[in-house]
């Protein structure tokens, strides 16, 4: 076989390789794994959010990186239910798919109602086949925000500030040993906020002048 390949002419090899690519659709990898194809499968949800039953949770990650995204550090995964404002937060080391799925599993265990829909932005920690397969296995619909759409995840983004940043600040946590300590904190903080502190919701907005 080696001798035949070495003896073959260049145009013969090109012709056969082209025919092979056409037959088996060989390109730059398997099409199903391309992010654009995955985003076509995971639907965009534009709302309305008002009137949805409990279980429609918005997701976001918060980087505890200080003033630099370089290196390894801790992330918090925040889930806020759009109907009840019930919030569950978990800390994880970096934002790889395995760590993110583990956080989603812990969030699901801590929700007091069935998780119907998970709605993140377009971050790769959520928009991947691992997360999609996990959601399908749990009976959770995975949707995503519209790219570059302001306030598309307004509920969880609000709680990012009122929960995570308010109590943990903007410092850098780059020690993996801190992850279980933060999760112990969240196990105390989330029930306190969910059960004992009221949430103010915007009922309507009135435009005054140019603002």
C-alpha positions as MATLAB code, in Angstrom:
seq = 'XXXXXXXXXXXXXXXXXXXXXXXXXXXXXXXXXXXXXXXXXXXXXXXXXXXXXXXXXXXXXXXXXXXXXXXXXXXXXXXXXXXXXXXXXXXXXXXXXXXXXXXXXXXXXXXXXXXXXXXXXXXXXXXXXXXXXXXXXXXXXXXXXXXXXXXXXXXXXXXXXXXXXXXXXXXXXXXXXXXXXXXXXXXXXXXXXXXXXXXXXXXXXXXXXXX';
ca = [
       0.000    0.000    0.000;
       2.837    2.398    0.848;
       4.489    1.772   -2.508;
       1.226    2.505   -4.363;
       0.766    5.795   -2.508;
       4.304    6.894   -3.244;
       3.914    5.999   -6.908;
       0.582    7.788   -7.366;
       0.523   11.097   -9.189;
      -0.454   14.282   -7.391;
      -3.600   14.950   -9.427;
      -4.768   11.363   -8.788;
      -4.419   11.811   -5.024;
      -6.228   15.173   -5.130;
      -9.107   13.693   -7.130;
      -9.558   10.749   -4.784;
      -9.296   12.857   -1.625;
     -11.910   15.262   -3.011;
     -14.233   12.363   -3.778;
     -13.682   10.976   -0.273;
     -14.535   14.315    1.350;
     -17.681   14.628   -0.738;
     -18.829   11.097    0.079;
     -18.235   11.288    3.840;
     -18.667   15.073    4.215;
     -15.262   15.482    5.752;
     -14.511   19.077    6.676;
     -13.076   20.901    9.635;
     -14.411   18.494   12.210;
     -17.841   17.013   12.803;
     -20.530   19.591   12.020;
     -22.642   18.657   15.065;
     -19.936   19.872   17.416;
     -19.688   23.330   15.925;
     -20.910   26.085   18.298;
     -23.069   27.606   15.558;
     -24.872   24.294   15.091;
     -25.373   23.892   18.833;
     -26.800   27.393   19.143;
     -29.248   26.537   16.391;
     -30.443   23.599   18.493;
     -30.705   25.489   21.808;
     -33.581   27.974   21.321;
     -33.520   31.660   22.210;
     -36.151   32.612   24.778;
     -37.239   36.258   24.640;
     -40.036   36.054   27.180;
     -42.363   37.242   28.401;
     -41.122   36.269   31.850;
     -44.128   37.627   33.742;
     -46.696   34.995   34.604;
     -44.406   31.984   34.306;
     -44.760   29.351   37.043;
     -41.888   28.683   39.458;
     -39.079   26.668   37.923;
     -37.941   29.012   35.164;
     -34.444   29.883   36.323;
     -31.985   32.330   34.824;
     -28.301   31.352   35.081;
     -25.106   33.362   35.187;
     -21.495   33.013   36.311;
     -19.604   35.538   38.419;
     -15.816   35.646   38.175;
     -13.943   36.108   41.450;
     -10.865   37.258   39.575;
     -10.093   40.625   41.099;
      -8.739   42.930   38.409;
      -7.365   40.211   36.104;
      -8.906   37.282   34.236;
      -5.537   35.575   33.913;
      -4.836   32.292   35.648;
      -7.133   30.038   37.646;
      -9.709   31.308   40.103;
     -13.141   30.635   41.567;
     -16.435   31.290   39.829;
     -19.900   31.434   41.354;
     -22.842   30.008   39.420;
     -26.013   31.907   40.242;
     -29.550   30.709   39.516;
     -32.534   32.992   40.086;
     -36.115   31.895   39.536;
     -37.952   34.502   37.478;
     -41.283   33.923   39.229;
     -40.265   33.827   42.896;
     -36.758   35.383   42.886;
     -35.601   32.249   44.724;
     -31.827   32.234   44.346;
     -29.328   29.387   44.667;
     -25.604   30.030   44.321;
     -22.696   27.593   44.100;
     -18.943   28.150   43.938;
     -16.668   26.166   41.644;
     -13.034   26.114   40.524;
     -12.791   27.737   37.074;
     -15.747   27.265   34.724;
     -15.059   24.010   32.938;
     -17.954   21.862   31.819;
     -17.498   19.254   34.546;
     -17.434   21.808   37.349;
     -20.412   23.659   35.892;
     -22.510   20.497   35.606;
     -21.681   19.663   39.221;
     -22.886   23.131   40.242;
     -26.091   22.726   38.237;
     -26.748   19.427   39.988;
     -26.296   21.056   43.393;
     -28.589   23.910   42.394;
     -31.273   21.468   41.306;
     -31.100   19.687   44.665;
     -31.612   22.974   46.519;
     -34.596   24.280   44.574;
     -37.916   23.858   46.437;
     -39.782   23.260   43.163;
     -39.131   21.314   39.946;
     -36.640   22.956   37.608;
     -38.511   23.477   34.340;
     -36.239   25.724   32.293;
     -32.584   26.769   32.578;
     -31.865   30.056   30.826;
     -28.222   31.220   30.645;
     -26.586   33.723   28.364;
     -24.440   32.484   25.476;
     -21.410   31.594   27.625;
     -19.552   28.424   26.660;
     -19.805   27.071   30.212;
     -23.541   26.585   29.582;
     -23.864   26.344   25.796;
     -22.182   22.993   25.208;
     -23.212   19.413   24.554;
     -22.451   18.316   28.119;
     -24.873   20.864   29.574;
     -27.469   20.142   26.907;
     -27.323   16.382   27.534;
     -27.475   16.898   31.305;
     -30.542   19.130   31.029;
     -32.287   16.622   28.779;
     -31.533   13.810   31.233;
     -33.032   15.875   34.078;
     -36.107   16.912   32.096;
     -35.009   20.571   32.032;
     -35.472   22.713   28.942;
     -32.261   24.567   28.075;
     -32.764   27.960   26.430;
     -30.427   30.902   25.945;
     -30.417   34.670   25.758;
     -30.339   36.590   22.524;
     -26.750   37.759   21.848;
     -26.052   41.421   22.604;
     -29.544   41.951   24.005;
     -29.470   44.224   27.050;
     -31.232   43.070   30.239;
     -32.138   39.697   28.741;
     -31.155   38.011   32.026;
     -32.236   40.842   34.273;
     -33.426   38.748   37.219;
     -30.207   36.837   37.807;
     -28.027   39.837   36.931;
     -29.775   41.834   39.635;
     -29.190   39.083   42.185;
     -25.535   38.867   41.165;
     -25.089   42.264   42.730;
     -27.466   41.881   45.671;
     -26.191   38.434   46.675;
     -22.728   37.582   45.377;
     -21.049   40.959   45.070;
     -22.694   42.388   48.171;
     -21.422   39.617   50.438;
     -18.214   38.526   48.665;
     -17.117   41.737   46.992;
     -14.833   41.996   43.976;
     -11.653   40.403   45.315;
      -9.717   37.537   43.762;
     -10.155   33.990   45.063;
      -7.450   31.861   43.452;
      -7.178   29.014   45.959;
      -9.253   25.882   45.227;
      -9.386   25.151   48.961;
     -11.744   28.126   49.320;
     -14.458   26.546   47.122;
     -16.029   24.353   49.857;
     -15.871   27.264   52.302;
     -17.795   29.493   49.907;
     -20.363   26.766   49.348;
     -20.796   26.450   53.110;
     -21.411   30.206   53.158;
     -23.942   29.958   50.331;
     -25.749   27.141   52.163;
     -26.356   29.603   54.997;
     -26.799   32.762   52.944;
     -29.283   31.526   50.332;
     -31.924   30.251   52.805;
     -31.611   33.454   54.821;
     -32.143   35.656   51.769;
     -34.884   33.459   50.290;
     -36.936   33.095   53.478;
     -36.397   36.260   55.489;
     -35.597   39.188   53.195;
     -38.286   40.672   50.935;
     -37.594   41.390   47.280;
     -38.711   44.580   45.590;
     -39.863   44.110   42.018;
     -40.333   46.757   39.340;
     -44.049   47.017   38.572;
     -43.879   49.818   36.008;
     -41.585   52.547   34.732;
     -42.476   56.161   34.049;
     -40.296   58.203   31.742;
     -39.406   61.667   33.013;
     -37.911   63.986   30.432;
     -35.093   62.404   28.440;
     -34.385   59.751   31.090;
];
